[in-house]
């Protein structure tokens, strides 16, 4: 069973779980995935900075990971 992503999950951990999630982050304007600071943020923190609904992003990430 795939790991469940939450708003408290660290972005770097998500990318380690499934690196194919990177385009999802890029599509919402998170072009700084290589930056150590951004990889240490939670999904909720990143969404606040980028003006994205955290619940919608969590759902999209979980659906993507479950489909692999």
KARA-V189599 format. One record per residue. N is the residue number from 1. RES is the residue in three letters. BURIAL is I if it has 9 or more other ideal C-beta (glycine too) atoms within 8 Angstrom, else O. Layout:
n;res;burial
N;RES;BURIAL
N;RES;BURIAL
This chain:
n;res;burial
1;UNK;O
2;UNK;O
3;UNK;O
4;UNK;O
5;UNK;I
6;UNK;O
7;UNK;I
8;UNK;O
9;UNK;I
10;UNK;I
11;UNK;I
12;UNK;O
13;UNK;O
14;UNK;I
15;UNK;I
16;UNK;O
17;UNK;I
18;UNK;I
19;UNK;O
20;UNK;O
21;UNK;I
22;UNK;I
23;UNK;O
24;UNK;I
25;UNK;I
26;UNK;I
27;UNK;O
28;UNK;I
29;UNK;O
30;UNK;I
31;UNK;O
32;UNK;O
33;UNK;I
34;UNK;O
35;UNK;O
36;UNK;O
37;UNK;O
38;UNK;I
39;UNK;I
40;UNK;O
41;UNK;I
42;UNK;I
43;UNK;I
44;UNK;I
45;UNK;O
46;UNK;I
47;UNK;I
48;UNK;O
49;UNK;O
50;UNK;I
51;UNK;O
52;UNK;I
53;UNK;O
54;UNK;I
55;UNK;O
56;UNK;O
57;UNK;I
58;UNK;I
59;UNK;O
60;UNK;I
61;UNK;I
62;UNK;I
63;UNK;O
64;UNK;I
65;UNK;I
66;UNK;O
67;UNK;O
68;UNK;O
